Amino acid sequence: MRSKSLGPLFLIGLLALAGYAQTEPDNWCRGGFFTKESETFLIGTAIGTRNKRIHFYNDDAADCPNNERCKAKAYVVPGDEVVVSKRKDGFGCAWYQPVKGGGTVGWIRLSELRFRDAVSDVSPREWMGEWLYADNSIKISSDREEGRMRVTGNALWRGRGDNVHIGELDGRTRLQKDVMRYSDGDDEYDCKATLRLVGRFLVVADNLKCGGVNVTFSGVYTKQKK
């Protein structure tokens, strides 16, 4: 994939400006909302002839993504995998996540993606390991109590200079097929996060209460190879 990645600082800026996804326009497709706006995610593989560029489309005008002037410079090539959330007018809101760094998010024509069935193997071993997204990491391991998993994680928000805010996950939760629901407690200010296994990706959405100001674990993670 040839594009400039969107880092966590950019994504958090979107959340601050929009006041969360409850007020987002129907045609918005942005990283700050991506993992929160759906409970169903699909894996799409870019298709086409070799070296074809399959462009993302922006959402910065009311007629996007249907207008060609909404076409972005960022693109994927055949064989690249994206995670797709909502669909609109023949487009899918897609997140491309490289092995390192932030992701690229935007609309992609559904006709240029081939979808496959949801992951069938959601056994504990598929969850276990270290998952990375930008400067964030989440480690999932087995717990002595049957049906529960140990979840630990670290997240960073980097401001100007040495202004760094941190967050962490450290607890146990039950595995419910392809979903884990992590919580530090029942209070509205406690850290809560939903982790979904989507193919080879871990899609995470938190409530922005898992660390310092602007810190979030929300994102699309890939597992670190052993």
N, C-alpha and C positions, 0 to 999 in steps of 0.2 A: 504494500500500500504506500502511495506517495502522497504525503500530506504533512501539515504541521499539526502536532498533537495539541489537544486542549488540556491544560493542566488543572489540578484541583482548585487553584486560586480563581481561575476563570469560571469554573463551575459554581463555586460558592458565591461569586459575584452575581451570578444569575439568580440564585435563590434570594439574595438580599434585595435585589431590585424588584423581583416579582411577588415577593410575599408568599412563595410556595405555589404548588401547581393548581390549587383550587381556583385560581383566577386566570390561569393561562388560556390564551386563545386556542381554538381547536387545531390550528395548523402549526402550533409550536412543536418543535422537535429539538430539545436541548439537553445537554448532559446533566444539568442540575436537577432536572425533573425525571429523567429517563427511568431510573430504577424504582421510582415511587408511583408512576402513573399507571402501572399495569400489574396484574397478578399472573399474566400469561406472557411468556416470552418464547420466541421461536429462533431456530438457527437457520440462517440463510447463507448459501454459498453463491458467490458471484459467478455468473456463467458468461460464455461468449468466446470469441476467437482469441488466440494467444495475443498478449500485449494490449488487449482492448482496455480502454479506460472507462470505468463505470462510475460516473460522478455522483457526489452527494449534491443535494439541493437545499438551499437555505430556507428559512422561514420568516425573513425580515420584511415581508409585505403581505397584504391580505390575500393576494392571488397566488402566493407560493404554497406548495411547490410546483404548481401546474404551469407556471410561466418559465420559459427557457432562460430568461434573465435571472432567475433564481439559482441557476447552476453555479456550484461552488468550484473552486480550484481543486479541492480535495477529491480523491477518487480511490477506488479499490480496483483490483485486477482479478480476472478469473481464477478461482481457487481460494480466494480470501473468504474467510467466514465472518459474518456479522451477527449480532444479536438484534432481533427485531421486536419492538413492543407494539405500539398501535399502528393501524393502517388508515389511509385516507386517500380516496380518489386515485387508486392505482399505485400509491407509494407506501413504503413502509418506513417508520422511524427506526433508524439503524445505528448501532454503535459498533465501530471497529476498534478492537483492542489489540495493540501490538504486544509483544512479549515484555517490553519495557516502556515506561513512560505513561502519559495520559492517553485517553482515547479520542477518537474522532466521531462526532455525532451529527446526523443529518438525515434528510429524506433520500431514499433510493427507490427507483422504479421496481415494483414487484416482479415485472416481467424479466428483469435482469438478475433475479435471484432464484435459486432452486432450494426449496425447503425440504427438510427431512423430518421424520417422526421425532417426537420428544425422546429424550434419553430414556432407555429402558433399564439400565443398570444404575440404581440409586442406592446401592449397598454402602455400608459405612466406609469401606476401603476407597470408594470413589470420592468421598468427602475428605478423607484424611490427607494431610500434607500442608505445605505452606503456600498460601495464595497471595499474589502480589498485584497491586494496582498503584501506579505512580509511586509516591513515597509511603504508601500504606501497605501493611502486611497483616494477614490473618492466618493463624495456625489452628487446624482442627485435628484433634486426636481422640482416641477412644477413652472411655471412662470405665472404671471398675463396675459401675452400676449398669446393668443391661439396658439398652435402649437410649442411653444418654451419651453425649459427646462433650468433650472439653473444648472450649473456644477461647483463644487468646488473640489479642491483636494490638497493633499500634498504628496511630494515624497522626499525620502532621499537617499543619497549615503554616506556610511561610509568608510572612509579611515583609516589610522593608527592613533592611539591615539585619539585626539579630533578633527580630521579633518573630518568635516561633511559638505556636500553640500546639499542644499535644492532646491525644486522647487514647483511651485503651479499652479493650474488652478483656474480661477475665472471669469466666464462669462456666457453668454447665447447662446444657439444654437437651431436650429430647429431639430425636430425629423423627420427622414425620414425612416419610417417603422422600420427596424432593425439596422439602422446606424445613428450615430450622428457624425458630423464633426465640431470639436471645433477649433476655431482660435482666437488669440489675435489681428490679423490684417492681412494685405495683403503683408507685407514685408517678404522677404525670411528669415529674422532672427527672425520673430515672432513665438511664440509657436503655433504649430498645432498638433492636435491629432484626430485620428479616433477611435470611440468607436462602437463596434459591439455587439449586444445581441445574444449570441449563447447558446441556452438552458438556463441553470441556471448560465451561465458564462458571464462575460463581457470581451471581448477581446479588448485590447487597444494597439494602435501603435502610437507613437509620432515621432517628427522630431529631437529629442535630443536638442531642443532649449526652453525647458520649465523650465529651472532652471540653477543651477551651473554646472560646469564641471562634466561629468559622470552621471548626474541626468537624469533619464528617468521614464516616466509613463508606458512604454511598459510592458505588461504582461497579464496574465489571472487572472481575479479577481472573487471572490465569494462574494455574498451578505451576510452582517452581519445579523444574525437573530435578530428579535426584542425581 
